[in-house]
Amino acid sequence: MDKKYSGRCACGSVTYGFDNPPTFVANCHCTDCKRASGGEMATFGLVASSDFTVFSGETKGFYYPKNSETCAGNGLTRVFCVACGSRVFTNELADFPGGVFVQEGTLDQLSEWFAPQAEIYTWSRQPWMPALDVPQYDHGVTAPAESADANAG
């Protein structure tokens, strides 16, 4: 496991790593992320698929198409550990081709967490949840002009 940043599922069966810091970090308040995470929001970092490596464990992915009822992001696949059920990462991102969303809560070291650069789908943020001092988007965002692979070594 020769990567600068590492993470794992709750039981430690699925492990992964990447070398370059995420190119985008966000708190997502969409209703799909709320249901998938069991919380008010999900926090994720975008890393290049070419930099992301799963080292161990068996995973199962579930594809989620765009949900016009909840106005959630375009198609994506949420990937879970088959042993403990933890969501570890999200890939096959229609809005961020070539990228993987790493769930910040799966990173091994608290010091490895990256501060959010934006909050998305804020139309469904709970009124008791204060906004961070970062750009706020009622809906989602798409990949910047440079792709997620721009930071890959």
MIGU-85952 format. One record per residue: z, y, x of N, C-alpha, C, CB in turn; residue number from 1; residue in one letter. Coordinates in steps of 0.2 Angstrom, whole numbers, always signed. Glycine has a CB too. Layout:
<sites>
+-------+-------+-------+-------+-------+-------+-------+-------+-------+-------+-------+-------+-------+--------+
!   n_z !   n_y !   n_x !  ca_z !  ca_y !  ca_x !   c_z !   c_y !   c_x !  cb_z !  cb_y !  cb_x ! torba ! kolmar !
+-------+-------+-------+-------+-------+-------+-------+-------+-------+-------+-------+-------+-------+--------+
!     Z !     Y !     X !     Z !     Y !     X !     Z !     Y !     X !     Z !     Y !     X !   NUM !      A !
...
+-------+-------+-------+-------+-------+-------+-------+-------+-------+-------+-------+-------+-------+--------+
</sites>
This chain:
<sites>
+-------+-------+-------+-------+-------+-------+-------+-------+-------+-------+-------+-------+-------+--------+
!   n_z !   n_y !   n_x !  ca_z !  ca_y !  ca_x !   c_z !   c_y !   c_x !  cb_z !  cb_y !  cb_x ! torba ! kolmar !
+-------+-------+-------+-------+-------+-------+-------+-------+-------+-------+-------+-------+-------+--------+
!    +0 !    -6 !    +4 !    +0 !    +0 !    +0 !    +0 !    +6 !    +4 !    +6 !    +0 !    -5 !     1 !      M !
!    -6 !    +8 !    +6 !    -7 !   +14 !   +11 !    -9 !   +20 !    +7 !   -12 !   +12 !   +16 !     2 !      D !
!    -5 !   +23 !    +3 !    -7 !   +29 !    -1 !    -1 !   +34 !    -1 !    -9 !   +27 !    -8 !     3 !      K !
!    -3 !   +40 !    -1 !    +2 !   +45 !    +0 !    +7 !   +45 !    -6 !    -1 !   +52 !    +1 !     4 !      K !
!    +4 !   +45 !   -12 !    +8 !   +45 !   -18 !    +7 !   +38 !   -21 !    +5 !   +50 !   -23 !     5 !      Y !
!   +13 !   +35 !   -24 !   +13 !   +29 !   -27 !   +17 !   +29 !   -34 !   +16 !   +24 !   -22 !     6 !      S !
!   +16 !   +24 !   -38 !   +19 !   +24 !   -44 !   +19 !   +16 !   -47 !   +16 !   +28 !   -49 !     7 !      G !
!   +22 !   +15 !   -52 !   +23 !    +9 !   -55 !   +25 !    +9 !   -62 !   +28 !    +5 !   -51 !     8 !      R !
!   +24 !    +3 !   -66 !   +27 !    +3 !   -73 !   +34 !    +2 !   -73 !   +23 !    -3 !   -76 !     9 !      C !
!   +37 !    +1 !   -79 !   +44 !    +1 !   -79 !   +47 !    -6 !   -76 !   +46 !    +1 !   -87 !    10 !      A !
!   +44 !   -11 !   -76 !   +46 !   -17 !   -73 !   +44 !   -18 !   -66 !   +44 !   -23 !   -77 !    11 !      C !
!   +40 !   -14 !   -63 !   +38 !   -14 !   -56 !   +32 !   -19 !   -55 !   +43 !   -16 !   -52 !    12 !      G !
!   +29 !   -22 !   -60 !   +24 !   -27 !   -59 !   +17 !   -23 !   -57 !   +23 !   -31 !   -65 !    13 !      S !
!   +16 !   -18 !   -61 !   +10 !   -14 !   -59 !   +11 !    -9 !   -55 !    +6 !   -11 !   -66 !    14 !      V !
!    +8 !    -9 !   -49 !    +9 !    -3 !   -44 !    +2 !    +0 !   -42 !   +12 !    -6 !   -37 !    15 !      T !
!    +2 !    +6 !   -41 !    -4 !   +10 !   -39 !    -2 !   +15 !   -34 !    -7 !   +13 !   -46 !    16 !      Y !
!    -8 !   +18 !   -31 !    -7 !   +24 !   -27 !   -13 !   +28 !   -26 !    -5 !   +21 !   -20 !    17 !      G !
!   -12 !   +34 !   -24 !   -18 !   +39 !   -22 !   -16 !   +43 !   -17 !   -20 !   +43 !   -29 !    18 !      F !
!   -21 !   +46 !   -13 !   -19 !   +51 !    -8 !   -19 !   +58 !    -9 !   -24 !   +49 !    -2 !    19 !      D !
!   -24 !   +60 !   -13 !   -25 !   +67 !   -14 !   -21 !   +70 !   -20 !   -32 !   +69 !   -15 !    20 !      N !
!   -18 !   +76 !   -20 !   -14 !   +78 !   -26 !   -19 !   +79 !   -32 !   -11 !   +85 !   -24 !    21 !      P !
!   -17 !   +79 !   -38 !   -21 !   +79 !   -44 !   -24 !   +86 !   -44 !   -17 !   +79 !   -50 !    22 !      P !
!   -30 !   +86 !   -47 !   -34 !   +92 !   -47 !   -33 !   +96 !   -53 !   -42 !   +91 !   -47 !    23 !      T !
!   -29 !   +93 !   -58 !   -27 !   +96 !   -64 !   -21 !   +92 !   -67 !   -33 !   +96 !   -70 !    24 !      F !
!   -16 !   +96 !   -69 !   -10 !   +93 !   -72 !    -8 !   +97 !   -78 !    -4 !   +94 !   -67 !    25 !      V !
!    -7 !   +93 !   -84 !    -6 !   +96 !   -90 !    +0 !   +93 !   -94 !   -12 !   +97 !   -94 !    26 !      A !
!    +3 !   +96 !   -98 !    +7 !   +94 !  -104 !    +2 !   +93 !  -110 !   +13 !   +98 !  -105 !    27 !      N !
!    +1 !   +87 !  -113 !    -3 !   +87 !  -119 !    +1 !   +86 !  -125 !    -8 !   +81 !  -118 !    28 !      C !
!    +1 !   +90 !  -130 !    +5 !   +90 !  -136 !    +1 !   +87 !  -142 !    +7 !   +97 !  -138 !    29 !      H !
!    -5 !   +84 !  -140 !    -9 !   +81 !  -146 !    -5 !   +75 !  -149 !   -16 !   +78 !  -144 !    30 !      C !
!    -6 !   +74 !  -156 !    -3 !   +69 !  -159 !    -4 !   +62 !  -157 !    -4 !   +70 !  -167 !    31 !      T !
!   -10 !   +61 !  -154 !   -11 !   +54 !  -151 !    -6 !   +53 !  -145 !   -18 !   +54 !  -149 !    32 !      D !
!    -6 !   +58 !  -141 !    -1 !   +57 !  -135 !    +6 !   +57 !  -137 !    -2 !   +63 !  -130 !    33 !      C !
!    +8 !   +60 !  -142 !   +15 !   +60 !  -145 !   +16 !   +52 !  -147 !   +16 !   +65 !  -151 !    34 !      K !
!   +11 !   +50 !  -150 !   +12 !   +43 !  -153 !   +12 !   +38 !  -147 !    +7 !   +41 !  -158 !    35 !      R !
!    +8 !   +39 !  -142 !    +7 !   +34 !  -137 !   +13 !   +34 !  -132 !    +1 !   +35 !  -133 !    36 !      A !
!   +16 !   +40 !  -131 !   +21 !   +41 !  -126 !   +28 !   +40 !  -130 !   +21 !   +48 !  -123 !    37 !      S !
!   +28 !   +41 !  -136 !   +35 !   +41 !  -140 !   +39 !   +47 !  -139 !   +39 !   +35 !  -137 !    38 !      G !
!   +36 !   +53 !  -136 !   +39 !   +59 !  -135 !   +36 !   +65 !  -138 !   +41 !   +60 !  -128 !    39 !      G !
!   +38 !   +71 !  -137 !   +35 !   +77 !  -139 !   +28 !   +78 !  -136 !   +39 !   +83 !  -138 !    40 !      E !
!   +27 !   +76 !  -130 !   +21 !   +77 !  -126 !   +20 !   +72 !  -121 !   +21 !   +84 !  -123 !    41 !      M !
!   +14 !   +72 !  -118 !   +13 !   +67 !  -112 !   +11 !   +72 !  -106 !    +8 !   +62 !  -113 !    42 !      A !
!   +14 !   +71 !  -100 !   +12 !   +75 !   -94 !    +8 !   +70 !   -90 !   +19 !   +77 !   -91 !    43 !      T !
!    +2 !   +72 !   -88 !    -2 !   +68 !   -83 !    -5 !   +72 !   -78 !    -7 !   +65 !   -88 !    44 !      F !
!    -7 !   +69 !   -73 !   -11 !   +72 !   -67 !   -18 !   +69 !   -66 !    -7 !   +72 !   -61 !    45 !      G !
!   -23 !   +73 !   -66 !   -30 !   +70 !   -65 !   -31 !   +69 !   -57 !   -35 !   +75 !   -68 !    46 !      L !
!   -33 !   +62 !   -56 !   -35 !   +61 !   -49 !   -41 !   +57 !   -49 !   -29 !   +56 !   -46 !    47 !      V !
!   -45 !   +58 !   -44 !   -52 !   +55 !   -43 !   -51 !   +47 !   -44 !   -55 !   +57 !   -37 !    48 !      A !
!   -55 !   +44 !   -48 !   -55 !   +37 !   -48 !   -57 !   +33 !   -41 !   -61 !   +34 !   -53 !    49 !      S !
!   -61 !   +37 !   -37 !   -62 !   +34 !   -31 !   -56 !   +34 !   -26 !   -68 !   +38 !   -27 !    50 !      S !
!   -51 !   +38 !   -28 !   -45 !   +39 !   -24 !   -39 !   +34 !   -27 !   -43 !   +46 !   -23 !    51 !      D !
!   -40 !   +32 !   -33 !   -35 !   +28 !   -36 !   -36 !   +21 !   -35 !   -35 !   +30 !   -44 !    52 !      F !
!   -30 !   +17 !   -33 !   -30 !   +10 !   -32 !   -24 !    +7 !   -36 !   -30 !    +9 !   -25 !    53 !      T !
!   -26 !    +2 !   -40 !   -21 !    -3 !   -42 !   -19 !    -8 !   -37 !   -22 !    -5 !   -50 !    54 !      V !
!   -13 !    -9 !   -35 !   -11 !   -13 !   -30 !    -9 !   -20 !   -32 !    -6 !   -11 !   -25 !    55 !      F !
!    -6 !   -20 !   -38 !    -3 !   -26 !   -41 !    -2 !   -26 !   -48 !    +4 !   -28 !   -37 !    56 !      S !
!    -1 !   -32 !   -51 !    +0 !   -32 !   -58 !    -6 !   -33 !   -63 !    +4 !   -26 !   -60 !    57 !      G !
!    -4 !   -36 !   -69 !   -10 !   -36 !   -74 !    -9 !   -31 !   -79 !    -9 !   -43 !   -77 !    58 !      E !
!   -15 !   -28 !   -80 !   -15 !   -22 !   -85 !   -19 !   -24 !   -91 !   -17 !   -16 !   -82 !    59 !      T !
!   -19 !   -21 !   -96 !   -23 !   -21 !  -102 !   -24 !   -14 !  -105 !   -20 !   -26 !  -108 !    60 !      K !
!   -31 !   -13 !  -106 !   -33 !    -6 !  -108 !   -35 !    -6 !  -115 !   -39 !    -4 !  -104 !    61 !      G !
!   -33 !    -1 !  -119 !   -35 !    +0 !  -126 !   -39 !    +6 !  -126 !   -29 !    +0 !  -130 !    62 !      F !
!   -45 !    +6 !  -129 !   -50 !   +12 !  -130 !   -48 !   +15 !  -136 !   -57 !    +9 !  -130 !    63 !      Y !
!   -47 !   +22 !  -136 !   -46 !   +26 !  -141 !   -52 !   +31 !  -142 !   -39 !   +30 !  -140 !    64 !      Y !
!   -56 !   +31 !  -147 !   -61 !   +35 !  -149 !   -58 !   +42 !  -151 !   -66 !   +33 !  -154 !    65 !      P !
!   -63 !   +47 !  -151 !   -61 !   +54 !  -153 !   -58 !   +53 !  -160 !   -66 !   +59 !  -152 !    66 !      K !
!   -52 !   +56 !  -161 !   -49 !   +56 !  -168 !   -50 !   +63 !  -171 !   -42 !   +54 !  -168 !    67 !      N !
!   -55 !   +64 !  -175 !   -56 !   +71 !  -178 !   -50 !   +73 !  -183 !   -63 !   +71 !  -182 !    68 !      S !
!   -47 !   +68 !  -186 !   -41 !   +70 !  -190 !   -35 !   +73 !  -186 !   -38 !   +63 !  -193 !    69 !      E !
!   -34 !   +71 !  -180 !   -29 !   +73 !  -176 !   -31 !   +78 !  -171 !   -25 !   +68 !  -172 !    70 !      T !
!   -38 !   +79 !  -170 !   -41 !   +84 !  -165 !   -39 !   +82 !  -158 !   -39 !   +91 !  -167 !    71 !      C !
!   -38 !   +76 !  -157 !   -36 !   +74 !  -150 !   -42 !   +73 !  -146 !   -32 !   +67 !  -150 !    72 !      A !
!   -41 !   +72 !  -139 !   -47 !   +73 !  -135 !   -52 !   +67 !  -136 !   -44 !   +72 !  -128 !    73 !      G !
!   -57 !   +68 !  -132 !   -63 !   +63 !  -133 !   -60 !   +56 !  -131 !   -69 !   +65 !  -129 !    74 !      N !
!   -65 !   +51 !  -131 !   -63 !   +44 !  -129 !   -60 !   +43 !  -123 !   -70 !   +40 !  -130 !    75 !      G !
!   -55 !   +39 !  -123 !   -52 !   +37 !  -117 !   -49 !   +30 !  -117 !   -46 !   +42 !  -115 !    76 !      L !
!   -47 !   +27 !  -112 !   -44 !   +20 !  -112 !   -37 !   +21 !  -109 !   -48 !   +15 !  -108 !    77 !      T !
!   -32 !   +20 !  -113 !   -25 !   +20 !  -110 !   -23 !   +13 !  -108 !   -19 !   +22 !  -116 !    78 !      R !
!   -20 !   +12 !  -102 !   -19 !    +6 !   -98 !   -12 !    +5 !   -97 !   -23 !    +6 !   -91 !    79 !      V !
!   -10 !    -1 !  -100 !    -3 !    -3 !  -100 !    -2 !    -9 !   -96 !    -1 !    -5 !  -107 !    80 !      F !
!    +5 !   -10 !   -94 !    +7 !   -16 !   -90 !    +8 !   -22 !   -95 !   +14 !   -15 !   -86 !    81 !      C !
!    +5 !   -28 !   -94 !    +5 !   -33 !   -99 !   +12 !   -36 !   -99 !    +0 !   -39 !   -98 !    82 !      V !
!   +16 !   -35 !   -94 !   +23 !   -38 !   -93 !   +28 !   -34 !   -97 !   +25 !   -39 !   -86 !    83 !      A !
!   +28 !   -28 !   -96 !   +33 !   -24 !  -100 !   +30 !   -19 !  -105 !   +37 !   -20 !   -94 !    84 !      C !
!   +24 !   -18 !  -105 !   +21 !   -13 !  -110 !   +21 !    -6 !  -109 !   +25 !   -14 !  -116 !    85 !      G !
!   +23 !    -4 !  -102 !   +23 !    +3 !  -100 !   +16 !    +5 !  -100 !   +27 !    +4 !   -94 !    86 !      S !
!   +15 !   +12 !  -102 !    +8 !   +15 !  -101 !    +8 !   +17 !   -94 !    +6 !   +20 !  -106 !    87 !      R !
!    +3 !   +16 !   -90 !    +4 !   +17 !   -83 !    -2 !   +23 !   -81 !    +2 !   +11 !   -78 !    88 !      V !
!    -8 !   +22 !   -84 !   -13 !   +27 !   -82 !   -18 !   +27 !   -88 !   -16 !   +26 !   -76 !    89 !      F !
!   -22 !   +32 !   -88 !   -28 !   +32 !   -93 !   -34 !   +33 !   -89 !   -26 !   +38 !   -98 !    90 !      T !
!   -39 !   +30 !   -91 !   -46 !   +30 !   -88 !   -51 !   +30 !   -93 !   -47 !   +25 !   -83 !    91 !      N !
!   -58 !   +30 !   -90 !   -64 !   +30 !   -95 !   -63 !   +37 !   -99 !   -64 !   +24 !   -99 !    92 !      E !
!   -62 !   +42 !   -96 !   -61 !   +49 !   -99 !   -67 !   +52 !  -100 !   -56 !   +53 !   -94 !    93 !      L !
!   -69 !   +53 !  -107 !   -75 !   +56 !  -109 !   -76 !   +63 !  -106 !   -76 !   +56 !  -116 !    94 !      A !
!   -70 !   +67 !  -106 !   -70 !   +74 !  -104 !   -69 !   +75 !   -97 !   -65 !   +78 !  -108 !    95 !      D !
!   -67 !   +70 !   -93 !   -66 !   +71 !   -86 !   -69 !   +65 !   -83 !   -58 !   +71 !   -85 !    96 !      F !
!   -76 !   +64 !   -82 !   -79 !   +58 !   -79 !   -77 !   +58 !   -72 !   -87 !   +59 !   -80 !    97 !      P !
!   -76 !   +52 !   -70 !   -74 !   +51 !   -63 !   -67 !   +52 !   -61 !   -78 !   +55 !   -58 !    98 !      G !
!   -63 !   +52 !   -67 !   -56 !   +54 !   -66 !   -51 !   +49 !   -69 !   -54 !   +61 !   -68 !    99 !      G !
!   -45 !   +49 !   -67 !   -40 !   +45 !   -70 !   -34 !   +49 !   -71 !   -38 !   +39 !   -65 !   100 !      V !
!   -31 !   +49 !   -77 !   -25 !   +52 !   -79 !   -19 !   +48 !   -77 !   -24 !   +54 !   -86 !   101 !      F !
!   -15 !   +50 !   -72 !    -9 !   +46 !   -70 !    -3 !   +49 !   -74 !    -7 !   +47 !   -62 !   102 !      V !
!    +1 !   +45 !   -77 !    +7 !   +47 !   -81 !   +12 !   +49 !   -76 !    +9 !   +41 !   -86 !   103 !      Q !
!   +14 !   +55 !   -76 !   +19 !   +58 !   -71 !   +25 !   +54 !   -71 !   +20 !   +65 !   -72 !   104 !      E !
!   +27 !   +51 !   -77 !   +34 !   +48 !   -77 !   +33 !   +41 !   -73 !   +36 !   +46 !   -84 !   105 !      G !
!   +27 !   +39 !   -71 !   +27 !   +33 !   -67 !   +27 !   +33 !   -60 !   +20 !   +29 !   -69 !   106 !      T !
!   +27 !   +40 !   -57 !   +27 !   +41 !   -50 !   +34 !   +39 !   -47 !   +26 !   +48 !   -49 !   107 !      L !
!   +34 !   +36 !   -41 !   +40 !   +33 !   -38 !   +45 !   +38 !   -37 !   +38 !   +29 !   -32 !   108 !      D !
!   +43 !   +44 !   -34 !   +48 !   +49 !   -32 !   +48 !   +55 !   -36 !   +47 !   +51 !   -24 !   109 !      Q !
!   +54 !   +57 !   -38 !   +54 !   +63 !   -42 !   +51 !   +69 !   -39 !   +61 !   +65 !   -44 !   110 !      L !
!   +51 !   +69 !   -32 !   +48 !   +74 !   -28 !   +41 !   +74 !   -28 !   +51 !   +74 !   -21 !   111 !      S !
!   +38 !   +69 !   -31 !   +30 !   +68 !   -31 !   +27 !   +71 !   -37 !   +28 !   +61 !   -30 !   112 !      E !
!   +32 !   +73 !   -42 !   +29 !   +76 !   -48 !   +26 !   +82 !   -47 !   +35 !   +76 !   -54 !   113 !      W !
!   +21 !   +84 !   -51 !   +17 !   +90 !   -50 !   +18 !   +94 !   -56 !    +9 !   +88 !   -49 !   114 !      F !
!   +19 !  +101 !   -55 !   +20 !  +105 !   -60 !   +14 !  +106 !   -64 !   +22 !  +112 !   -57 !   115 !      A !
!   +15 !  +106 !   -71 !    +9 !  +107 !   -75 !    +5 !  +114 !   -74 !   +11 !  +107 !   -83 !   116 !      P !
!    -1 !  +114 !   -74 !    -5 !  +120 !   -74 !    -8 !  +122 !   -80 !   -11 !  +118 !   -69 !   117 !      Q !
!    -7 !  +119 !   -86 !    -9 !  +121 !   -92 !    -5 !  +116 !   -97 !   -16 !  +120 !   -93 !   118 !      A !
!    -5 !  +119 !  -104 !    -3 !  +115 !  -109 !    -9 !  +115 !  -114 !    +4 !  +118 !  -113 !   119 !      E !
!   -10 !  +109 !  -117 !   -16 !  +108 !  -121 !   -14 !  +105 !  -128 !   -21 !  +103 !  -118 !   120 !      I !
!   -18 !  +106 !  -133 !   -16 !  +104 !  -140 !   -10 !  +107 !  -142 !   -16 !   +97 !  -141 !   121 !      Y !
!    -9 !  +114 !  -140 !    -3 !  +117 !  -142 !    -2 !  +119 !  -149 !    -2 !  +124 !  -138 !   122 !      T !
!    -7 !  +118 !  -153 !    -7 !  +119 !  -161 !    -2 !  +114 !  -164 !   -14 !  +118 !  -164 !   123 !      W !
!    -1 !  +108 !  -160 !    +4 !  +103 !  -163 !   +11 !  +103 !  -159 !    +1 !   +96 !  -163 !   124 !      S !
!   +12 !  +108 !  -154 !   +18 !  +108 !  -151 !   +24 !  +109 !  -156 !   +18 !  +113 !  -145 !   125 !      R !
!   +29 !  +106 !  -155 !   +35 !  +107 !  -159 !   +38 !  +114 !  -158 !   +40 !  +101 !  -158 !   126 !      Q !
!   +40 !  +117 !  -164 !   +42 !  +124 !  -163 !   +49 !  +125 !  -159 !   +44 !  +127 !  -170 !   127 !      P !
!   +52 !  +119 !  -158 !   +58 !  +120 !  -154 !   +57 !  +119 !  -146 !   +63 !  +114 !  -156 !   128 !      W !
!   +50 !  +117 !  -145 !   +48 !  +116 !  -138 !   +45 !  +122 !  -135 !   +43 !  +110 !  -137 !   129 !      M !
!   +49 !  +126 !  -130 !   +46 !  +132 !  -127 !   +40 !  +131 !  -123 !   +52 !  +135 !  -123 !   130 !      P !
!   +36 !  +136 !  -124 !   +29 !  +136 !  -120 !   +31 !  +137 !  -112 !   +24 !  +141 !  -122 !   131 !      A !
!   +28 !  +134 !  -108 !   +28 !  +135 !  -101 !   +24 !  +141 !   -99 !   +26 !  +129 !   -96 !   132 !      L !
!   +26 !  +144 !   -94 !   +22 !  +150 !   -91 !   +15 !  +148 !   -88 !   +26 !  +155 !   -87 !   133 !      D !
!   +11 !  +145 !   -91 !    +5 !  +142 !   -89 !    +0 !  +144 !   -94 !    +5 !  +135 !   -87 !   134 !      V !
!    -7 !  +143 !   -93 !   -12 !  +144 !   -98 !   -11 !  +139 !  -104 !   -19 !  +143 !   -96 !   135 !      P !
!   -11 !  +142 !  -110 !   -10 !  +138 !  -116 !   -17 !  +137 !  -120 !    -5 !  +141 !  -121 !   136 !      Q !
!   -18 !  +131 !  -122 !   -25 !  +129 !  -126 !   -23 !  +126 !  -132 !   -29 !  +125 !  -121 !   137 !      Y !
!   -25 !  +129 !  -138 !   -24 !  +126 !  -144 !   -27 !  +119 !  -145 !   -28 !  +130 !  -150 !   138 !      D !
!   -33 !  +118 !  -141 !   -36 !  +111 !  -141 !   -36 !  +109 !  -134 !   -43 !  +111 !  -145 !   139 !      H !
!   -41 !  +104 !  -132 !   -41 !  +102 !  -126 !   -45 !  +106 !  -121 !   -44 !   +95 !  -126 !   140 !      G !
!   -46 !  +104 !  -115 !   -50 !  +107 !  -110 !   -55 !  +101 !  -107 !   -46 !  +110 !  -104 !   141 !      V !
!   -60 !  +103 !  -104 !   -65 !   +99 !  -101 !   -64 !  +100 !   -93 !   -72 !   +99 !  -103 !   142 !      T !
!   -67 !   +95 !   -90 !   -67 !   +95 !   -82 !   -70 !  +102 !   -80 !   -71 !   +89 !   -79 !   143 !      A !
!   -67 !  +104 !   -75 !   -69 !  +110 !   -71 !   -76 !  +109 !   -68 !   -65 !  +113 !   -66 !   144 !      P !
!   -80 !  +114 !   -66 !   -86 !  +113 !   -63 !   -86 !  +108 !   -58 !   -89 !  +120 !   -60 !   145 !      A !
!   -81 !  +108 !   -53 !   -81 !  +102 !   -48 !   -78 !   +96 !   -52 !   -77 !  +104 !   -42 !   146 !      E !
!   -80 !   +90 !   -50 !   -78 !   +84 !   -53 !   -71 !   +82 !   -50 !   -83 !   +79 !   -53 !   147 !      S !
!   -68 !   +77 !   -53 !   -62 !   +74 !   -51 !   -63 !   +71 !   -44 !   -59 !   +69 !   -56 !   148 !      A !
!   -69 !   +69 !   -43 !   -71 !   +66 !   -36 !   -71 !   +71 !   -30 !   -77 !   +62 !   -36 !   149 !      D !
!   -71 !   +78 !   -32 !   -72 !   +83 !   -27 !   -66 !   +82 !   -21 !   -72 !   +90 !   -30 !   150 !      A !
!   -60 !   +80 !   -23 !   -55 !   +80 !   -19 !   -54 !   +73 !   -15 !   -48 !   +81 !   -22 !   151 !      N !
!   -59 !   +68 !   -17 !   -58 !   +62 !   -14 !   -60 !   +62 !    -7 !   -62 !   +57 !   -18 !   152 !      A !
!   -57 !   +58 !    -3 !   -58 !   +58 !    +4 !   -63 !   +53 !    +6 !   -52 !   +56 !    +8 !   153 !      G !
+-------+-------+-------+-------+-------+-------+-------+-------+-------+-------+-------+-------+-------+--------+
</sites>
